[in-house]
Amino acid sequence: MRNNSKDETLKRNYIQKYQYLIAEYEQIKERKHPGFHRVKDFYLAHGTCPQTFLKYYNRYKQSGGAEASLLPGKRGPRYQSRRCPAELEKLVLAEREKGCSRYEIYAILKERRVTPLPAPSTIYQILCRHGTNRLSVAMKEEKQSYVRAKAGELAHADCYHLSRDTIAEDPQRYYLLAVVDDATP
């Protein structure tokens, strides 16, 4: 079987076609073309889309007449060109181990002024890629644990409304407030 990987026929055809079209287009613009008086007739006769032709024409003019500008460019982003850096992924995963959601991770990274700052959807994609998009039991326990170093740092409060039957014939409302310090037993 013949190896066609080195064949430049397609490139040559693209370049020749657009060079011919550009020469005719410029003649029409200068009003010197023998057959076409309007650009619209030119597009119809050659079966070309105006937007596509003008894209290649402008690219050709901006490059100074380089033949390579008449070839179609590669479409879409390069493979893995938009992926977050590995250091950023490590920061995201470290915060996830603490049980943080993607929005909490975003807020933490924003507070630390990490650049580039990934969007919450990007953070979710990182978590999916590493299989940590669902909280494990250990992550839930880590999230629910309270961190307190000394007494008075964390307290639990509860408020209860006393009924009017408790205090006879007093028109005011009374509340019972209970505060328990978390660090002291």
ABEGO torsion letter per residue (X at the ends): XBBAAABAAAAAAAAAAAAAAAAAAAAAAAGABAABABAAAAAAAAGBBAAAAAAAAAAAAAAGGBAAAABBBBBEBBBGAABBBAAAAAAAAAAAAAGBBAAAAAAAAAAAGBOBBBBAAAAAAAAAAAGAABBBAAAAAAAABBBBABBGABBBBBBBBBBAAABBGBABBBBBBBBBBAABX
